[in-house]
Amino acid sequence: MGFSLAYFGKKSTMRVFYIFCGLLALGIIILWLFITQNGFGSTVDAQAYLYAAQSLQEVGEFLTPHGYYTNWTPLFPITLSVLGIRITLFITLIINLILVFLLTKNVFDTSFRSFTSYLAYTHTLLGVFFILIHFFVWSEAGFMALLMACILFIQQLQKKQDWAILIILSNLLCMQRMAGIFFIVFFFVWIWKQHTWQKAFLYGFLASLSLLAWFTRNFFIQKKPDFIENIFMVSLENSFLGYADAVLNIFLPSQFIPNVLKIMLFIMFLGMLVYILWIDTKPALKLFSGLILSYVSIMLFLRMNVEGESERYMAPIVPFIIFLFWKQIAMFLNKNTHLYVRISGYAVGFLIIVYNIFRTYKNVYQWVTTPPDLISINF
C-alpha cells in the first residue's frame, strides 16, 4: 500500500524495518535516560502514588498525605513499592516500545511494504505524549502497556489460555487506573459481537472482580469515594475543547485554531470513528475505532477534565488514534492513486512528523533547562 518498498525483497524489507525500529527505540531509551538523570516529573497525583508506595512499605497500608488512598487504584503504588520509580518506569518504557512494534505488525501488512508503517511507528514514539508519560510519575504509561496487550490478545481469542491471559490483563488494567472499566465495557460488547453473549458475560464478570474488591475495600473506610469529586468538573463545552486540543495536537498545533473550528473538527473525528466502526470490514480498524469512541464518549459524558491534563488522560489511546490515522492514509494512498496525490500525502505526513519532533524537543528542552518539581530517583 502506498509507497512500495517491495523492490528490496520481502526479507530485506523486513530487515530494514526491524533495524529502523530498533535504532529509533534505542534513541528513545537514550533520551529517557538523559531527561530522567536528575529525577522524574512530579504532580499532586505523583506525590500521592509515591506516598502510598512508601506507606505500603512502612505500615502495610495505602495512605496519602490527606488520609486513605481511595482516589486511585493500587497497582501502580504496589509496583513502585517493590521496584522503585526508575526501574518501574524503565521496564514500562521497554515494554511499551515492544508493544508499539507489535502493534505496527498487527495493523500493517507483515512484509512492511508500506512506508506508512514507518511513519506510524515514528509518529507514536516521537510524539510528546510518549515521553511525557514515561517522565512523570503517573500510572498512564503502565495503563497504556496493559491496554495494548489487551488489544493484541482480544484479536486472537481461541485457546483457553488466551481467555485467561485477557482476563488477567483486564483486571490489571482496572487496578492500574479506574478508567480501565471503560474498556472492559467495550471489550464486553466486542466479545458479545465476535463470539457469544455467554462468553461476554463471563468475561465481564471475571474481568471486573479486582475492581469490585477494591471498591468494597474503599466502602468500609470511606462512605463517599474521593473520585466522585473528579466527575462533572467542567462544562460540556470545556470538556469538548480539552479533548479536541488533545486529539488535534497529535497532528498540528491546535493553539492557532479557533475554538469553534476545534469543536467542529473534533466532532468530525468522532463521526469518522462511527463510520469506520459500522462500515469498515477490517476487524482491527473496527476494534480501534470502537475503543477510541467508547473511551472518549465516556470521558466527555463524565466531563473528567483537569485543566491542562486532557492530553495526559488521552495518552493511553493516542497510539490507536495514530495507527488508525496512518492506516487510513495507507488505504487512500495506494498504487492506484495519482502520483502527485501520493507525493502530496506523504509530504503532509512528513510535516506531521517534523511538527511532532519539534514539539517533543521543545518540551524536553523545557524539562531539562527549567525542570518541573522533581522526585528523587533514590526511591
Buried (B, 14 or more C-beta within 10 A) or exposed (E): BBBEBEEBEEEEBBEBBEEBBEEBBEEBBEBBEEBBEEBBBBBEBBBBBBBBBBBBEEEEEBBBEEEBBBBBBBBBBBBBBEBBBBEBBBBBBBBBBBBBBBBBBBBBEEBBBBBBBBBBBBBBBBBBBBBBBBBBBBBBBBBBBBBBBBBBBBBEBEEEEBBEBBBBBBBBBBBBBBBBBBBBBBBBEBBBEBEEEEBBEBBBEBBBEBBEEBBEBBEEEBEEBBBEEBEBBBEEEBBBBBBBBBBBBBBBEBEEBEBEEBBEBBEEBBEBBEEBBEEBEEEBBBBBBBBBBBBBBBBBEBBBBBEEBBBBBBBBBBBBBBBBBBBBBBBBBEEEBEEEEBEEBBEEBEEBBEBBBEBBEEBBEEBEEEEBEBBEBEB
